[in-house]
């Protein structure tokens, strides 16, 4: 018997093999600024999985292009990004064993949640199109940070931190779990070279 009452899942890289889709979208969007900027954007994205695209766009423009951008511009870039990735994420294959693990945990009566860096309405729609929405108590996303969502789940569902397991593949996931006293399990996809 699993000693937990609830499991929090990240989405990209934990449920679907969709990290590469987003990496390519960032590269495509910043390619026009030259190879060096494109490389920095990709490296930052890969090193900061789980950070919302809103925060990434602000960072890329400020740190790599030397410009502050308006919230309207951030939203415009986010919309462009959504157009590039949405259907590709929906079409991405499941991580091996992910669906079976979700179904097993659900049958055991655990409360299941998704906390993603993807905008909340978009991740809800993706989960719905992948046929998984009904398994999750709540599907949560950006702009609210993962740490805040984890705290929200603990409070709303009266869960003790040690009753919750967070499954993630990024530092942002680990920190959200750690800063709330929740156990964390790092999901690593096999890399073939």
C-alpha positions in Angstrom: 0.0 0.0 0.0 1.3 3.4 -0.9 1.9 5.5 2.2 0.6 8.7 0.5 -2.9 10.2 0.3 -2.1 12.4 -2.7 0.2 12.5 -5.7 1.1 15.7 -7.6 2.3 15.2 -11.2 4.2 17.6 -13.4 3.0 17.2 -17.0 5.8 17.6 -19.6 8.4 14.9 -19.2 6.4 13.1 -16.5 3.1 12.3 -18.2 3.9 13.1 -21.8 7.2 13.1 -23.7 6.7 16.7 -24.7 9.8 18.6 -23.4 11.4 18.4 -26.9 8.4 20.0 -28.5 8.7 23.1 -26.2 12.5 23.2 -26.6 12.1 23.4 -30.4 9.4 26.1 -30.1 11.7 28.3 -28.0 14.5 27.8 -30.5 12.2 28.6 -33.4 10.9 31.8 -31.8 14.4 33.2 -31.0 16.2 31.9 -34.1 15.7 35.3 -35.7 18.1 36.9 -33.1 21.0 34.7 -34.2 22.5 31.3 -33.3 24.1 32.6 -30.0 20.8 33.9 -28.6 19.0 30.8 -29.8 21.6 28.6 -28.0 21.3 30.6 -24.8 17.5 30.4 -24.9 17.5 26.6 -25.3 20.1 26.1 -22.6 18.2 28.3 -20.1 14.9 26.5 -21.0 16.5 23.1 -20.5 18.1 24.1 -17.2 14.9 25.7 -15.9 12.2 23.2 -16.7 8.9 23.9 -14.9 9.4 27.6 -15.0 6.4 29.3 -16.7 6.8 30.6 -20.3 5.8 34.0 -19.0 8.8 34.2 -16.7 11.1 32.7 -19.4 10.0 35.3 -22.0 10.7 38.2 -19.6 14.1 36.7 -18.7 15.1 36.1 -22.4 14.3 39.6 -23.4 15.9 41.3 -20.4 19.0 39.1 -20.1 19.7 38.1 -23.7 18.2 41.0 -25.7 18.7 43.8 -23.2 15.1 44.9 -23.2 12.2 45.1 -20.7 9.0 43.9 -22.3 5.4 44.8 -21.4 2.9 42.4 -20.1 1.0 42.7 -23.4 4.1 41.6 -25.2 4.6 38.7 -22.8 1.0 37.6 -23.5 1.6 38.0 -27.2 4.7 35.8 -27.1 2.8 33.2 -24.9 0.0 33.1 -27.5 2.5 32.5 -30.3 4.2 29.8 -28.2 0.8 28.1 -27.6 0.1 28.1 -31.3 3.4 26.3 -31.9 3.2 23.7 -29.2 -0.4 23.0 -28.3 -1.3 20.3 -30.9 2.2 18.8 -30.7 1.9 18.4 -26.9 -1.5 16.8 -27.4 0.1 14.4 -30.0 3.1 13.6 -27.9 3.4 10.0 -26.6 2.9 9.2 -23.0 5.9 8.6 -20.9 6.2 4.8 -20.4 4.2 3.7 -17.4 2.6 7.1 -16.7 -1.0 6.3 -17.6 -0.9 2.9 -15.8 0.6 4.7 -12.7 -2.2 7.3 -12.8 -4.9 4.7 -13.2 -3.5 2.5 -10.4 -3.1 5.4 -7.9 -6.7 6.6 -8.8 -8.1 3.1 -8.2 -6.3 3.1 -4.8 -8.3 6.2 -3.9 -5.4 8.7 -3.9 -6.1 12.3 -4.6 -4.3 13.2 -7.9 -3.2 16.6 -9.1 -1.3 18.1 -12.0 0.8 21.2 -11.4 2.4 22.4 -14.7 4.3 25.4 -15.8 1.9 25.5 -18.8 -0.9 28.2 -18.5 -3.8 26.7 -16.5 -6.5 26.8 -19.2 -4.1 25.2 -21.7 -3.0 22.4 -19.5 -6.6 21.6 -18.6 -7.5 21.4 -22.3 -4.4 19.2 -23.0 -5.3 16.8 -20.2 -8.9 16.7 -21.5 -7.7 15.9 -25.1 -5.4 13.2 -23.7 -8.4 11.6 -21.9 -6.9 12.0 -18.4 -8.9 14.9 -16.9 -11.3 12.6 -14.9 -8.4 11.1 -12.9 -7.3 14.5 -11.4 -8.9 16.4 -8.5 -7.4 19.6 -9.9 -5.3 20.5 -12.9 -3.2 23.6 -12.1 -0.8 25.8 -14.1 0.8 29.1 -14.6 1.0 32.0 -14.0 0.8 30.8 -10.4 4.1 29.2 -9.4 4.3 25.5 -8.5 5.4 26.2 -4.9 2.2 28.2 -4.4 0.0 25.6 -6.0 1.6 22.9 -3.8 0.8 25.0 -0.7 -2.7 25.5 -1.9 -3.3 21.7 -2.3 -2.0 21.0 1.2 -4.3 23.7 2.7 -7.4 23.1 0.6 -7.4 19.3 1.0 -6.1 19.4 4.7 -3.1 17.2 3.8 0.0 16.9 5.8 3.2 17.4 3.8 4.4 13.7 4.3 1.0 12.5 2.9 1.9 13.9 -0.5 4.3 12.8 -3.2 5.4 15.1 -6.0 6.5 13.5 -9.3 8.6 15.9 -11.4 11.5 16.1 -13.8 12.8 19.7 -13.1 14.4 21.7 -10.4 11.3 23.9 -10.1 9.3 20.7 -9.2 11.8 19.7 -6.6 11.8 23.1 -5.0 8.0 23.3 -4.9 8.0 20.0 -3.1 11.0 20.7 -0.8 9.8 24.1 0.2 6.4 22.6 1.3 7.9 19.6 3.1 6.5 17.2 0.4 8.4 14.1 -0.7 9.8 14.4 -4.2 10.5 11.7 -6.8 12.6 12.7 -9.8 11.4 11.2 -13.1 14.1 10.8 -15.6 13.4 9.8 -19.2 15.8 7.4 -20.7 18.1 9.3 -23.0 19.3 7.4 -26.1 22.6 8.5 -27.8 
